[in-house]
Amino acid sequence: MTPRRAPHYRAHEFAAISTPRLLLRAMTSGDVDDVHAYMSNPDVCRFLLHEPRSRETVALKIEEWSTMGRLAVPGDDLQLAMEFTTDDPEAGRVIGHTYFKLTSVDDVTAEIGWTLHPGFEGKGYATEAAAAMLAYAFTTLGLNRVYAELDPRNIASVALCGRLGMREEAHFREHMWLKGEWSDTGIHAILRSEWSARQSG
């Protein structure tokens, strides 16, 4: 039997992605107030690795994130604004952001994550953004596996993973000391073959 050829990943420059209600794009300095509005919220940060952020910290983070756009080597990542684009008074507002990190070139694998303003929860925006990023991962980038790491107590994110077709692969008990307590970590993932089957099913 002829051995299968190893996957080959080629560096890619990110270009903005439009969905029915959102534009996923690089952050800009004009996004600071919108992003600070939710990144300063303790409820939003409860299951994140950091505490609520000041406007100054958000501005510094966005300055860093705005330069991200090339996915070439492991560790390269994107922090993409979810800009609301529907015909609505809120049009143009950044209501959250999605995280995407190339974690392995040899194994063509990436990590995905998301953060959403609580005023826009329950309307499918995070699902819409994450689904678009999975399509980008498996079609444009040709990746084989995408996974999410999350706190299992974050019921909303666990449910979102389910809607995306991501399986729970692991549940690490007391995996890290975070914010004064031991926290578990859950791993949810989807393969390109599983994603393709959902698209044709």
N, C-alpha and C positions, 0 to 999 in steps of 0.2 A: 504494500500500500504506500502510495506517495504521501509523505507528510504534508500536512497543511502549511501553507506559507504563514509566517508570523505576521500579525497585524502591523501596519506601518502608519504612523501618524505624521501629518504634515502641519507645520505651524499655520495658524489662521488668525487673520485680523477681524475682529468683531465689527459687524455693521448692525445698526438699529433694526429691531424686529417689531412689526406692527401686528397686533391682535385685534379682534373686533372692538375692544374698548380701551386698549392700552397701547402705549409705545414704550418698548423696553430699549433704553438708550443709556449712554454714558452719563454719569453725573456731571453737573456744572455748578459753578459758584452760585448761580441763581436758585439752586435747589435747597440752600441751607435752611431757610425758615421752614419749608415744608417738611424736610427730613427731621429737623430738630423737634417739630411738633409731635412726632411719635417716638423718636429716639430718647426724648427726655421723660417719657411716660414709664413709671415703675412697672405697670402691668405689662407693657410691651417687652420690657427688659427682664421680666421675671425668669424666663427660661433661656435667656441669652448668656453669653460668657462675660458680659460687662454690665456695669451699673448704668443707670440713666446718664445721658451725656449732656454736657453744657453746650450752648450754642458755639462757643469757641472750639470745643473739641470736635463737634460735628463739622464745622468749617474746615478744620485741619484734615479730618478724615476724607471729606469730599475733595479737597485739594489733591489728596493722594489717589482716591478712587478715580478721579477724572482722567488720570494718566493711564489707567488700565485699559487694555483693548486687545492685546496680543496674547494668544494662547499657544505657546511654543514649547515650554519645558514644564515639568512638574512643579507645582507651586504657583504658576501663573493663574490669576483669578480675575473675575469680573464682579463689580458691585453695580448693578444696573438699576436705574430709576424706573419705577412703574409710573409713567405719566398718564393721567386720566385723559382720554381723548374724545369721549362721547359728547354730543351736543347738550351741554349742561353747564350751569354756572361754575361748576368745579373744573371744567375743562382746562387742561394745562397744569393742573396741580399734581405734584408727586405724592402718591398715596401709599408708597411702600418701596421696597427694593428687593431684588432677587440676587442671590449669591451663586456663583458658579466657579468652580476651581478644578483645573486639570491636575489630577493627582498621580497619574501614571501614563507615560507615553508607551512603554512596553506593553502594558495591559489595557491600553486605551480606555481609561476609567476617569470619571470625574465625580465631584461632589456638588450637590445642589442644596440651596437653602432659600429662605424667604422671610421677610418681615413686613408687616402690614399695619397701617394706621387703624386703630380699633374702630374708628367711625365708619370704616369701609368693610368691616368683617361681615361674613355671612352672605355675601353677594357674588362670590365666585371669582373675585379678582385675583387672589393668590393662585388659585387653581388654574386660571387662564394663563397667567404669567409662567407658572411652572411647567404647564403642558407645552407651551411654546418653546421653553428652554430644553425640554426633553426632545422635541422634534429637531431642534437645532443640534443637539448633542448627537443624535443617531443618524441624521441625514447629512447635515453640513459637515460635521466633524468626523462622522463615521466611528463614533465610540462604541464600545461593546457593553459597558456597564456604567450606570449612574446611581449613586447612593446618597442618602441623607442621614446625618447624625442629629439626633434630637433627644430632648428630655422626654421620657415616656409620659410624664405628667402633663405635657403639652398636648391635650386631647385634640385641639383644633389641627395641629400639624400632623398628628397621627392619622386623623381622618382624611386630611388632604393627601397624604401618602397613599391611602387606600383608594381615593378617587383617581389617582394617577396610575394605579395598577402596581404600585411598589409593594413588595413583600417585606414583612419583618424578618430580617436575617439573624439578628442577635439582640439580646437584652443584657447589658453588662450591669450587674448590681454594684452600687456604691463605687462607681467607676472613677469619680473625681471629687475632690473637695472643692466646693464652689459656694461662694457667698455664705460661708459659715455652716455648711452642712454637706453631708455626703449626698451626691446626686448620681442617679442611674443614667446610662446612655443607651439609646435604642438605635439600631441600624436598620434602615429600610432601603431596598434597592430594586432596580428593574434592569433587565437585560434588553439589548436591542431586539432579540428574537421575540421576547415577550411584548415589547412595545409595538413591534410590527404586527404581531398577531392581533393586538387590540385595535389597530388601525384598520385592519381588513375584516374584523369580526362584526 
